[in-house]
Amino acid sequence: MWEVEIRGMGSAHALIAASIFMATVVPVVFVDNFSVCGTHLVWLYSVAGSVAVVNITVFWLLGISPPTKKNTLGYKLSRLIRSCVYFMLSCLFFHTVVVLYGAPLLESALETFSLAILLSTLTTLRCLCILGPNVQAWIRVFSRDGAMSVWDTSLQITSGCSVVGAWVGAFPIPLDWDRPWQAWPISCSLGATGGFVMGLLAAPLWIRWHRKQLTYKLK
């Protein structure tokens, strides 16, 4: 059972990582003078959109999200609306946190909110895909010893790596190197994306290495 779960996770994570690579390469064909730094917001939204589509598709096909208690159209529509609301609230939350950490309040509001969308896609969207719009389940997973499946542990690792990556990416911004990638929020979004990819790669390896210590019940 462990091997099946870990292999499924590894395959899913490989597809998500590949979507980031494709989101970086494919726009070169369609966007003039496309580059990660030169047209950064285009790259950012390309990555966020690709990760969102692949995440939703993969977790829906794998049936990872918790089963719904009701199969009525109204209930499913309600879950969809709540998921969209939670995602938007997450964007506002990350935007506020980034501003409190020193990002420009009005001067670069679009760039800051774009970074918030990327962070929400890398973290909150995965919570919605794996746990559904259930805040209590989110709190459980991110509390001490709250993971109840390998996917919960994966969520902890990828979310943590994404946030830490964005935080580390902010360090070079105030330095007087005058490099193009120091413009806001390039280094932060690169750090968040890089941290997310590292989390995708590390999660299956960490779970496999520590599987003897993990005692939660698999779904």
C-alpha positions in Angstrom: 0.0 0.0 0.0 2.8 2.3 0.8 4.5 1.8 -2.6 1.2 2.4 -4.5 0.6 5.7 -2.6 4.2 6.9 -3.0 4.3 6.0 -6.7 1.0 7.8 -7.3 2.3 10.8 -5.5 5.6 10.8 -7.4 3.7 10.6 -10.7 1.4 13.4 -9.8 4.2 15.6 -8.6 6.2 14.9 -11.8 3.3 16.1 -13.9 2.9 19.2 -11.8 6.6 20.0 -12.0 6.5 19.3 -15.8 3.6 21.9 -16.1 5.9 24.5 -14.6 8.6 23.7 -17.1 6.1 23.9 -20.0 4.6 27.1 -18.7 8.1 28.6 -19.0 9.0 27.2 -22.4 5.7 27.3 -24.4 5.0 31.1 -24.1 8.2 31.7 -26.0 6.4 30.7 -29.1 3.4 32.9 -28.6 4.7 36.0 -26.7 7.2 38.3 -28.3 10.4 38.8 -26.3 9.1 36.5 -23.6 11.4 36.0 -20.7 11.1 35.2 -17.0 12.4 38.6 -16.0 11.4 40.8 -19.0 7.8 39.7 -19.1 7.6 38.5 -15.5 3.9 38.8 -14.9 3.2 36.9 -18.1 5.4 34.1 -16.8 3.9 34.3 -13.3 0.3 33.9 -14.6 1.4 31.2 -17.0 2.9 29.2 -14.2 0.0 29.8 -11.8 -2.5 28.8 -14.5 -0.7 25.7 -15.5 -0.2 24.5 -11.9 -3.9 25.2 -11.2 -5.1 23.2 -14.2 -2.8 20.3 -13.7 -3.4 20.2 -9.9 -7.2 20.1 -10.3 -7.1 17.5 -13.1 -4.6 15.2 -11.4 -6.3 15.2 -8.0 -9.7 14.8 -9.6 -8.5 11.8 -11.7 -6.8 10.2 -8.6 -9.8 10.8 -6.4 -7.7 12.3 -3.7 -10.2 14.9 -2.4 -12.6 13.7 0.3 -15.9 12.2 -0.9 -18.9 14.5 -0.8 -21.7 13.7 1.6 -24.2 14.7 -1.0 -24.2 14.2 -4.8 -26.7 16.8 -5.6 -25.9 19.5 -8.1 -26.7 22.2 -5.6 -24.2 20.8 -3.0 -21.5 20.5 -5.6 -22.1 24.0 -6.8 -22.0 25.2 -3.2 -18.6 23.5 -2.7 -17.3 25.1 -5.9 -18.4 28.6 -4.8 -16.9 28.1 -1.3 -13.6 27.0 -2.9 -13.5 30.1 -5.1 -14.3 32.3 -2.1 -11.5 30.6 0.0 -9.1 31.0 -2.8 -9.8 34.8 -3.1 -9.6 35.2 0.6 -6.2 33.4 0.5 -5.0 35.9 -2.2 -6.1 38.8 0.0 -4.4 37.2 3.0 -1.1 36.7 1.2 -1.3 40.2 -0.3 -1.7 41.7 3.2 1.1 39.6 4.7 3.5 40.6 1.9 2.6 44.3 2.3 3.2 44.0 6.1 6.6 42.5 5.3 7.6 45.6 3.4 6.1 45.3 -0.1 4.9 48.6 -1.7 1.4 49.3 -0.7 0.1 51.2 -3.8 3.1 51.7 -6.2 3.3 48.0 -7.2 -0.1 46.7 -6.1 -0.6 44.6 -9.3 2.7 42.9 -8.9 2.1 42.3 -5.2 -1.4 40.8 -5.8 0.1 38.7 -8.6 2.6 37.2 -6.2 -0.3 36.6 -3.8 -2.2 34.7 -6.5 0.9 32.6 -7.2 1.3 31.7 -3.5 -2.3 30.9 -3.2 -2.1 28.6 -6.2 0.9 26.8 -4.8 -0.6 26.4 -1.3 -4.3 27.0 -0.9 -5.4 25.4 -4.2 -3.7 22.2 -3.2 -5.5 22.3 0.2 -8.8 22.7 -1.7 -7.9 19.8 -4.1 -6.8 17.4 -1.3 -9.0 18.5 1.7 -11.8 20.4 0.1 -13.2 23.7 1.4 -12.9 22.4 5.0 -11.0 24.9 7.2 -11.0 22.5 10.2 -9.2 19.9 8.1 -6.7 22.5 7.0 -6.0 23.4 10.6 -5.6 19.7 11.5 -3.2 19.1 8.7 -0.9 22.0 9.6 -1.0 21.4 13.3 1.5 19.2 15.1 1.2 15.5 14.0 -2.0 16.4 12.2 -1.3 14.5 8.9 -3.5 11.5 8.4 -2.2 10.4 5.0 0.8 10.7 2.7 -1.0 13.4 0.8 -1.4 15.4 4.0 2.3 15.2 4.6 2.9 16.2 1.0 0.7 19.2 1.5 2.7 20.2 4.6 6.0 19.9 2.7 5.1 21.7 -0.5 3.2 24.5 1.2 6.1 25.1 3.6 8.7 25.0 0.9 6.7 27.5 -1.2 6.3 30.0 1.6 9.9 29.7 2.7 11.1 30.0 -0.9 9.2 33.3 -1.3 10.6 34.6 1.9 14.2 33.7 1.0 13.7 35.2 -2.5 13.1 38.6 -0.8 16.6 38.8 0.6 18.4 40.0 -2.6 15.9 42.7 -3.4 17.3 45.5 -1.2 20.9 44.8 -2.2 22.5 47.3 -4.6 23.5 44.8 -7.3 21.2 46.5 -9.9 20.3 43.2 -11.5 17.1 42.9 -13.6 15.8 40.0 -11.5 15.9 42.1 -8.3 12.8 44.0 -9.5 9.7 43.4 -7.4 8.5 40.6 -7.2 10.7 38.5 -9.5 13.0 37.0 -6.9 10.1 36.2 -4.6 8.0 34.5 -7.2 11.1 32.6 -8.5 11.8 31.6 -4.9 8.3 30.5 -4.3 8.2 28.4 -7.5 11.6 27.0 -6.8 10.6 26.0 -3.3 7.4 24.5 -4.6 9.3 22.3 -7.1 11.8 21.3 -4.4 8.8 20.3 -2.2 7.3 18.3 -5.0 10.6 16.4 -5.4 11.3 16.1 -1.7 7.9 14.9 -0.5 7.9 11.4 -2.0 11.5 10.9 -1.0 11.0 12.1 2.6 7.9 9.9 3.0 9.6 6.8 1.6 12.6 7.4 3.9 10.5 7.9 7.0 7.7 5.4 6.2 8.6 3.3 9.2 8.0 6.2 11.5 4.8 7.4 9.9 1.9 5.6 11.6 -1.1 7.4 10.3 -3.8 5.5 8.5 -3.7 5.7 4.8 -6.8 6.6 2.8 
